[in-house]
Amino acid sequence: MNGRDERKILAAFLIGGILGAGFALLFAPQSGEKTRKDISKFAKKVKNEAKEKAEDIAESIEELVAKISDRVSDAASKGKGLEEDVRKNILRAIENSQKMIEKQKSRLIKLI
């Protein structure tokens, strides 16, 4: 799943929450103060759930990076016959991927 897909999921989740709160306002047979309190509680709940999802996604990304790094390291050690620059290119690509994933993780956490 790429960053764009994750943002779409997060946006859909938040929009759904906002729409739900709007419908609750329209059909609520209670006082305005009570409704505002309910909306506030609901907004906090949505925020907490979105934060948990973002943390879960970040954790999944970290696990994926660790698995990929392990597999590539294994492949690199098995491929001792590879030329040195090929091995360096592979390791550089891994490092760049890790940096990109960390950057996306930070952006996702900042969205929440």
Contact map, one row per residue, 1 for C-alpha under 8 A:
1110110000000000000000000000000000000000000000000000000000000000000000000000000000000000000000000000000000000000
1111110000000000000000000000000000000000000000000000000000000000000000000000000000000000000000000000000000000000
1111111000000000000000000000000000000000000000000000000000000000000000000000000000000000000000000000000100000000
0111111100000000000000000000000000000000000000000000000000000000000000000000000000000000000000000000000000000000
1111111110000000000000000000000000000000000000000000000000000000000000000000000000000000000000000000000000000000
1111111111000000000000000000000000000000000000000000000000000000000000000000000000000000000000000000000000000000
0011111111100000000000000000000000000000000000000000000000000000000000000000000000000000000000000000000000010000
0001111111110000000000000000000000000000000000000000000000000000000000000000000000000000000000000000000000000000
0000111111111000000000000000000000000000000000000000000000000000000000000000000000000000000000000000000000000000
0000011111111100000000000000000000000000000000000100000000000000000000000000000000000000000000000000000000000000
0000001111111110000000000000000000000000000000000000000000000000000000000000000000000000000000000000000000000000
0000000111111111000000000000000000000000000000000000000000000000000000000000000000000000000000000000000000000000
0000000011111111100000000000000000000000000000000100000000000000000000000000000000000000000000000000000000000000
0000000001111111110000000000000000000000000001000100000000000000000000000000000000000000000000000000000000000000
0000000000111111111000000000000000000000000000000000000000000000000000000000000000000000000000000000000000000000
0000000000011111111100000000000000000000000000000000000000000000000000000000000000000000000000000000000000000000
0000000000001111111110000000000000000000001001000000000000000000000000000000000000000000000000000000000000000000
0000000000000111111111000000000000000000000000000000000000000000000000000000000000000000000000000000000000000000
0000000000000011111111100000000000000000000000000000000000000000000000000000000000000000000000000000000000000000
0000000000000001111111110000000000000000000000000000000000000000000000000000000000000000000000000000000000000000
0000000000000000111111111000000000000010010000000000000000000000000000000000000000000000000000000000000000000000
0000000000000000011111111100000000000000000000000000000000000000000000000000000000000000000000000000000000000000
0000000000000000001111111110000000000000000000000000000000000000000000000000000000000000000000000000000000000000
0000000000000000000111111111000000000000000000000000000000000000000000000000000000000000000000000000000000000000
0000000000000000000011111111000000100000000000000000000000000000000000000000000000000000000000000000000000000000
0000000000000000000001111111000000000000000000000000000000000000000000000000000000000000000000000000000000000000
0000000000000000000000111111100000000000000000000000000000000000000000000000000000000000000000000000000000000000
0000000000000000000000011111110000100000000000000000000000000000000000000000000000000000000000000000000000000000
0000000000000000000000000011111000000000000000000000000000000000000000000000000000000000000000000000000000000000
0000000000000000000000000001111101100000000000000000000000000000000000000000000000000000000000000000000000000000
0000000000000000000000000000111111100000000000000000000000000000000000000000000000000000000000000000000000000000
0000000000000000000000000000011111110000000000000000000000000000000000000000000000000000000000000000000000000000
0000000000000000000000000000001111111000000000000000000000000000000000000000000000000000000000000000000000000000
0000000000000000000000000000011111111100000000000000000000000000000000000000000000000000000000000000000000000000
0000000000000000000000001001011111111110000000000000000000000000000000000000000000000000000000000000000000000000
0000000000000000000000000000000111111111000000000000000000000000000000000000000000000000000000000000000000000000
0000000000000000000000000000000011111111100000000000000000000000000000000000000000000000000000000000000000000000
0000000000000000000000000000000001111111110000000000000000000000000000000000000000000000000000000000000000000000
0000000000000000000010000000000000111111111000000000000000000000000000000000000000000000000000000000000000000000
0000000000000000000000000000000000011111111100000000000000000000000000000000000000000000000000000000000000000000
0000000000000000000000000000000000001111111110000000000000000000000000000000000000000000000000000000000000000000
0000000000000000000010000000000000000111111111000000000000000000000000000000000000000000000000000000000000000000
0000000000000000100000000000000000000011111111100000000000000000000000000000000000000000000000000000000000000000
0000000000000000000000000000000000000001111111110000000000000000000000000000000000000000000000000000000000000000
0000000000000000000000000000000000000000111111111000000000000000000000000000000000000000000000000000000000000000
0000000000000100100000000000000000000000011111111100000000000000000000000000000000000000000000000000000000000000
0000000000000000000000000000000000000000001111111110000000000000000000000000000000000000000000000000000000000001
0000000000000000000000000000000000000000000111111111000000000000000000000000000000000000000000000000000000000000
0000000000000000000000000000000000000000000011111111100000000000000000000000000000000000000000000000000000000000
0000000001001100000000000000000000000000000001111111110000000000000000000000000000000000000000000000000000000001
0000000000000000000000000000000000000000000000111111111000000000000000000000000000000000000000000000000000001001
0000000000000000000000000000000000000000000000011111111100000000000000000000000000000000000000000000000000000000
0000000000000000000000000000000000000000000000001111111110000000000000000000000000000000000000000000000000000000
0000000000000000000000000000000000000000000000000111111111000000000000000000000000000000000000000000000000011001
0000000000000000000000000000000000000000000000000011111111100000000000000000000000000000000000000000000000001000
0000000000000000000000000000000000000000000000000001111111110000000000000000000000000000000000000000000000000000
0000000000000000000000000000000000000000000000000000111111111000000000000000000000000000000000000000000000000000
0000000000000000000000000000000000000000000000000000011111111100000000000000000000000000000000000000000010000000
0000000000000000000000000000000000000000000000000000001111111110000000000000000000000000000000000000000000000000
0000000000000000000000000000000000000000000000000000000111111111000000000000000000000000000000000000000000000000
0000000000000000000000000000000000000000000000000000000011111111100000000000000000000000000000000000100000000000
0000000000000000000000000000000000000000000000000000000001111111110000000000000000000000000000000000000000000000
0000000000000000000000000000000000000000000000000000000000111111111000000000000000000000000000000000000000000000
0000000000000000000000000000000000000000000000000000000000011111111100000000000000000000000000000000000000000000
0000000000000000000000000000000000000000000000000000000000001111111110000000000000000000000000000100000000000000
0000000000000000000000000000000000000000000000000000000000000111111111000000000000000000000000000000000000000000
0000000000000000000000000000000000000000000000000000000000000011111111100000000000000000000000000000000000000000
0000000000000000000000000000000000000000000000000000000000000001111111110000000000000000000000000000000000000000
0000000000000000000000000000000000000000000000000000000000000000111111111000000000000000000001000000000000000000
0000000000000000000000000000000000000000000000000000000000000000011111111100000000000000000000000000000000000000
0000000000000000000000000000000000000000000000000000000000000000001111111110000000000000000000000000000000000000
0000000000000000000000000000000000000000000000000000000000000000000111111111000000000000010000000000000000000000
0000000000000000000000000000000000000000000000000000000000000000000011111111100000000000000000000000000000000000
0000000000000000000000000000000000000000000000000000000000000000000001111111110000000000000000000000000000000000
0000000000000000000000000000000000000000000000000000000000000000000000111111111000000000000000000000000000000000
0000000000000000000000000000000000000000000000000000000000000000000000011111111100000010000000000000000000000000
0000000000000000000000000000000000000000000000000000000000000000000000001111111100000000000000000000000000000000
0000000000000000000000000000000000000000000000000000000000000000000000000111111100000000000000000000000000000000
0000000000000000000000000000000000000000000000000000000000000000000000000011111111000000000000000000000000000000
0000000000000000000000000000000000000000000000000000000000000000000000000001111111100000000000000000000000000000
0000000000000000000000000000000000000000000000000000000000000000000000000000001111100000000000000000000000000000
0000000000000000000000000000000000000000000000000000000000000000000000000000001111110110000000000000000000000000
0000000000000000000000000000000000000000000000000000000000000000000000000000000111111110000000000000000000000000
0000000000000000000000000000000000000000000000000000000000000000000000000000000001111111000000000000000000000000
0000000000000000000000000000000000000000000000000000000000000000000000000000000000111111100000000000000000000000
0000000000000000000000000000000000000000000000000000000000000000000000000000000001111111110000000000000000000000
0000000000000000000000000000000000000000000000000000000000000000000000000001000001111111111000000000000000000000
0000000000000000000000000000000000000000000000000000000000000000000000000000000000011111111100000000000000000000
0000000000000000000000000000000000000000000000000000000000000000000000000000000000001111111110000000000000000000
0000000000000000000000000000000000000000000000000000000000000000000000010000000000000111111111000000000000000000
0000000000000000000000000000000000000000000000000000000000000000000000000000000000000011111111100000000000000000
0000000000000000000000000000000000000000000000000000000000000000000000000000000000000001111111110000000000000000
0000000000000000000000000000000000000000000000000000000000000000000000000000000000000000111111111000000000000000
0000000000000000000000000000000000000000000000000000000000000000000010000000000000000000011111111100000000000000
0000000000000000000000000000000000000000000000000000000000000000000000000000000000000000001111111110000000000000
0000000000000000000000000000000000000000000000000000000000000000000000000000000000000000000111111111000000000000
0000000000000000000000000000000000000000000000000000000000000000000000000000000000000000000011111111100000000000
0000000000000000000000000000000000000000000000000000000000000000100000000000000000000000000001111111110000000000
0000000000000000000000000000000000000000000000000000000000000000000000000000000000000000000000111111111000000000
0000000000000000000000000000000000000000000000000000000000000000000000000000000000000000000000011111111100000000
0000000000000000000000000000000000000000000000000000000000001000000000000000000000000000000000001111111110000000
0000000000000000000000000000000000000000000000000000000000000000000000000000000000000000000000000111111111000000
0000000000000000000000000000000000000000000000000000000000000000000000000000000000000000000000000011111111100000
0010000000000000000000000000000000000000000000000000000000000000000000000000000000000000000000000001111111110000
0000000000000000000000000000000000000000000000000000000001000000000000000000000000000000000000000000111111111000
0000000000000000000000000000000000000000000000000000000000000000000000000000000000000000000000000000011111111100
0000000000000000000000000000000000000000000000000000000000000000000000000000000000000000000000000000001111111110
0000001000000000000000000000000000000000000000000000010000000000000000000000000000000000000000000000000111111111
0000000000000000000000000000000000000000000000000010011000000000000000000000000000000000000000000000000011111111
0000000000000000000000000000000000000000000000000000000000000000000000000000000000000000000000000000000001111111
0000000000000000000000000000000000000000000000000000000000000000000000000000000000000000000000000000000000111111
0000000000000000000000000000000000000000000000100110010000000000000000000000000000000000000000000000000000011111
